[in-house]
Amino acid sequence: MQELIEKGKAHVLADFTGAPIRYADRWWRPDEGQWYALDEAGSALVDAQTDRWRAAHATVVPSEPSPAPDATTNQAPGES
């Protein structure tokens, strides 16, 4: 699985031990040195939770940093 990740063919859900891996349209989980595919329902649930997390994260963490306020007026650029 590590080789697939390095080649960009598989993607880790997050950076923690035991994180599921997305590969071949399924989520996979490690267990005692083996990888097991989640069934379709399990993969669909992880996909739904991942979509919710991405949407929530996007509302809290902007994709571009806000411009710094002007030091003399303490206003953001474009404010008057």
LINLIN-V640498 format. One record per helix or strand of 2 or more residues. SS is the DSSP state (hx for helix, st for strand). FROM is the first residue (numbers start at 1). TO is the last residue. If there is no record, write none. Layout:
ss: (SS:SS)
from: (FROM:FROM)
to: (TO:TO)
This chain:
ss: (hx:st:st:st:st:hx)
from: (2:11:21:26:34:40)
to: (6:12:23:31:37:60)
